[in-house]
Amino acid sequence: MLLKIFLILLAFLLVGYATIILLYRKWFLQLQPFNISKNSIATTHFSIIIPARNEALNIKNCLQSIVQQIYPATLFEIIVIDDHSTDETVAIVEQLQQQYKNIQLIKLADALNGKILNAYKKKAIENAIQYASGEWIITTDADCIVKENWLTTFDEFIQKNKTVFIAAPVAFTNNGSLLQSFQYIDFMSMQGITAASVHAGFHNMCNGANLAYKKDIFYEVNGFNGIDNIASGDDMLLMNKIKAKYKNEVSFLFSNDAIVSTHPMPSWKSFFNQRIRWASKAEQFKTKDNNIFLVLVLVYLFNVGLFVLPFLSFINFHCLYYWFLFIFFKTLAELAFALPVANFFKQRFIWWFPFLQPIHIVYIVASGWLGKFGTFSWKDRNVK
């Protein structure tokens, strides 16, 4: 009897899960690509903020991709804020400063004077904004590469739309390994959900690797005040604060020219630590964005059910049959959504992704649990 109830509840969760995935598909297909015009005239002054901690392998390529923009150098500055790096990050930035006069370097250690925090990245961004002269802040990460029309696309979008906050797309690279392929599919799906949900106004999602907002609006909502003790959330939690005051002025920049590319995590351990860090902010949405909280609960409970079901086959062998059936319908719904998303990113879709479902289920369950009750390591720091 209990098994029957469990299967019925799991079936209801499957219906709910498939419904929300197909809604995301519907909203995603409604998006119209934003293309820049040939005769656009740049007007927006940007301050690009890049927090960096031990990024010696990446920071040079990142900065060079930005300074080589087809955008007037007088209309953007780059502020790198070093977060206690112990490698050659600072030296590399200082070297590039000699060549490019619109690069600034700030050291977070000078502002903290030894103070220990739980959210260094937020403090780094907040500190850098104090030095920003641009009317618009753009945040990206030190391991990201941008396209040559990145700033031009933001500028023209700002000119043509009434907006104060812009989420923009991010894509992972993929070398074909199991680890990178898994992250590639998972992250691409999250980016698709981001675009769809922001477009529909259903809930708020974004990624700090490609984000823009007006500097005066950041101060108007008191920046990270109230969320500054949470390790993650320099992007989505700030987005929620701004959306609360400017409901109709939060946008998604649906443009291939605006895509920022970055590397996935190099190991399974660092991947799980990243996802646990992201999951750690989930409870904050309970009061700040009820829709996304309910979606997260639905997704989590459904995956918990799928995680438990194979073990019940030791009691009733038919549970394994039901597990494959649930996985089949879950995969169909996800395929319907993922294919148009892959088309937008112009990325090769991995057709063997159904075989990654067990890994996906385990990581959802583990990261959700540890994000709530555990600790994790990020950038060589233990975080609560």
N, C-alpha and C positions, 0 to 999 in steps of 0.2 A: 504493500500500500504506500509506504513512504517513498519507494523507488518510483512509483507511478506519479506521485505528486511532484517529485523532483524533476522528472522528465517533462511534465506539463509546464512547470515553472520555467524550465530551460527553453521549451518551445515558445513560450510567451516572450522570453528575453530575445530569442532569435528573431521573432517577428519585429520586436522593437528595434533591434540592432539593424536588421535589413532595411527597415523603413527609414531610419535616420541616414543610413548610407545612401539610399536611393534619393533621398531629399537633397543630400549634399551633391549628388550627381546632377539633379535637376538644376540646382542653383549654379553649379559650376558651368553647365552648358549655357546658361543665360549670360555669362560674362562675355563682353566684347573686348578684344585686344586693343590696348591703347598704343597707337603708333605716333611717333613724333613727325612733325611736318618739316619740310626741307627749308622753309624760310623762317624758322623760329628764332626769336631774339632772346637771349638769356637775360634774366632780370633778378633771379633769386640768389641771395648770398648765403652759402651753406658753410656750416662748421661741422666737419666730419670728425667724429670722436671714436678713437680706437683704443680701448683698454688692452693692455698687453702684459702678459706674464710669461717669461721664458719662451719667447716666440722667435728666437734667433733664426730658426729654419724657415720661417714664413714671412716675417715682417717686411723684408725687402721687396719681395714679389707683390705683397699687398699694397705697399705704398707706391710702388712704381706703376701698378695698374690704375691707381687713383690719379696720380699726377699726369699721366698720359691721356687723361680724359679729353674729349673734344668739347671743352667747356672753358670759358675765360678763367685764367689762373687768378685774376683779380677778384673773382666772385666765389672762391672757396678757399678754405684753410683746412689743414689737417692737424688735429690735436691728438698726439699719442700720449696716453697716460700710463706710465710704467708702474706695474703693480709688483714691486719688490722682486724684480727679475734677478736671477743669479747667473744667467748666461750672458751672451753678447748682445742681447736685445738693445740695450741703451746705446752701446757703441755703434751699432748698425744705423740706428735712427739718427744719431749725431752726425754720422758720416753723410747720410742723405740730406741732412739739413744744410750742409755746405753747398749742395747742388740745387736744392729746391727751397726757396725762401718762405714758402707758405706752409712748411711743416714746423710744428711746435712740439716740444717734448716737456712733459710735466712728470714729476715723480710723486707718486702717492705717499711714499714714505715720509716726504717732507711735510705733508699735511696731517698725517696721523701721529707722528712723534711716538711711535712704538705702540699705539693703541691697537688692541686686538678686536677684530670684528667677525661677524658671521656672514656678512654680505659685502665683500670687498669690491665687487664689480659695480654695484650701485654707487658706492662711495667714490669710485674712480670716475664714473660718468658724471656724477653730481659735481665733483671737484673740477672736472674739465669744462663743464658748462659755464662755470664762473669766469673762465678765460675766453669763452667763445664770443666772437664779434658778429657772427652770422645771425640772421633772423630765423633761420631754420637749422635745427640740429639733425644730423644723420649719424646713426650709430652703425658700426660694422665691427667685425672681429679681425684680429691680426692674422688669421690664417685664411682670409677670404680674398678672392680675386673678383674684380668688377669689370664690366664691359665698358667700352670706350664712350658709349652714349648714356651711361648710367645717370650722371648728373643732369644731362640735357633732358632725359625722360622725366625725372623728378620735377625739374623746373617747369616744363611745359604742362605737366599734369597739375601742378600747383596753380599755374596761370589760368587753366581752363576749368578748375573745380574749386568749389567752396569747401575747403578742408583744413583741418588743423593737425591731423595725425594720419600718417600713411604707412600701412604695412606693405611690404614688397616681398617678392619670391626669393627663395634660397634653394639651391640644389647641391646635392652631394656628388662628388666624383665617384667613380666605380672602376676598380681594376679587375673585376670579374671573380674575386674570391668570395667564398661563402659569407664571411663577415661583412665585407663591403656591399655585396649584393643585398644582403638582408637589410642593412641600414639604408641603402639607396631606395629600396621599395617602401620601407616603413616611413622614411622622412618625406619622400615624394607624396605619399598619401596624406601625411599631416599638412603638407603645403597646399594640397588640393582642398582639404577641409578648411584650412585657413582662408583661402580665396573665396570659397563658397559661402562660408558662414559670415564673413565680413560683408560680402556683397548682399546677402539676404538680411543682414542685421539680426541674425539669429543669436549669435554669441560672438565674443571677441577672442581672436587668436592672432599671434604675430611672432616674429623671431627677431631678436636683437641684432642678428647679423645683417639685417637689411630693414631699417626702420627710420622714419623721419617724423619730426614734430616741431611745431613752432616753439622757439625758446621762451617767449613770454607766456605761453600756455603751460609749459612745464612749471614755471614759477607760480602761475595762477592756481594750479592744483596742489601746490606745496611739494612739488617734486616727488621724491620717494618717501616723504614723511608718512609714517604709519605702516609702511611695508619695508622699511630699511633694515629690519632684523631678520628678514627671510632671505635665505641664501640665493634663491632664484627669483625671477619675476621683474627684472629690470625692463622687460618688454611687455608681457601680458598684463601684469598688475598695474603698471603705469597706464597702459591702454584703457583699462577699466576705469581708472580715475578720470581720465580725460573724456571717455565716452559718457560718463555720468553727467558731465556738464555740457558736452557738445555731442548730443546723441546722433545728429545727422551730418556731422562733419568729420567722421572717421571713415577712411577709405582703404581700399586695396588697389595697388598699382598693378594691374593685370597686363604686364608687358614683358616680352622676351628680352628686350634691351635692358630691363631693370633687374634681371636675374643675377644674383651674386652666387658664385660657386665656392664651395669649401670642402675640406677633406672630412670624411667620416672618422669615427674614433678608431685608433690603431689596434685595439685589442678588445676582447669580449669584456674584460674587467672595466676598462675605461668607458666602454659603451654602456654597461649597466650603471656605472656611477653617474654618467650623464643623464640617463633616463630617470634614475632615482632623484637626482637634483631637480629635474623638470617636474617630477611627480610630487615633490615636497611642497609645492605651492598650491596643490589641488584643493585643499580644504579652504583656502582663501576665497575660492569662487562661490562658496556656499552662500555668502551674503552679497558678494560683489557682482556675480554673474551666475544667476540661478540656472540658466539654460545649460551652460557648459558644465556646471556641477552635476546636473541630472544626467547629461550625456556621459560624463566620466563614470558615474555610478553604474549606469546601464552597461557600458562597455566592460567595466571591471567585473561586475556580477556575472555577465555572460561568459567571460573568459575563465572566471573561477569555476563556473559550472562545467565548462569544457575541460578544465584541468582535472576536476574530480571524476568526471564520468568514466574515463578508461580504468581507473582503479576499482570502480564498482563492477567491472566485468569479472572480477574474482568472485563476486557474489552471484552475478547473473551475466552469463556470457553475452547475452543480447545487447548489453550496454555498449559493447564495442561496435556493434552494428549501428546503434543509434549515434554513437560518436562520429563515425564516418559520415552519416547522413547529415548531422548538424554541420560538420566541416564542409561538406559539399555545398550546402545552401549558403553558408557564410562566405565561401570562396566565390560563388556566383555573384553575390551582391557586391563584394569587394572588386571583382573584375569589372563589373559594369561601371564602377566609379573610377577605378585606377587607369583604365585605358584612355579616356579623354584627358586625364591629368598628364599621363606620359606623353601624349601627343602635344600638349602645350609646352612642356619642357623639352620637347624634341629629343626625348631619351628613348633608348631601346628598352622595350618592356621585357621583363624576365618571365617567360612563360612557365618556368618550373617553380614559380613562387608558391603554389599550393603546398609543395613539399616542405615549405618553411613554416607552415602553420603551427606545428608543435613548439618550435622555438618562439614564435610570436606569442603564443598563449602563456608559456612559462615566463617570458620577460614582462608581459603585462601584469601578471599576478604578482611576481616578485618585486618589480619596481614600484607598483602601487602600494604594496604592504610596507616595504622598506622606506618609501617616501614619507609614509605616515609615522612609522614607529622606529625606523632605523637611523643610522648615520652613514655618511658616505665621504669618500675622498675626492677632492676636486682641486686641480692645479697644486698637488702636493700638500693639500690642507685637509684636515678632518673637519667636516661640517655637520651641523645638526639640522 
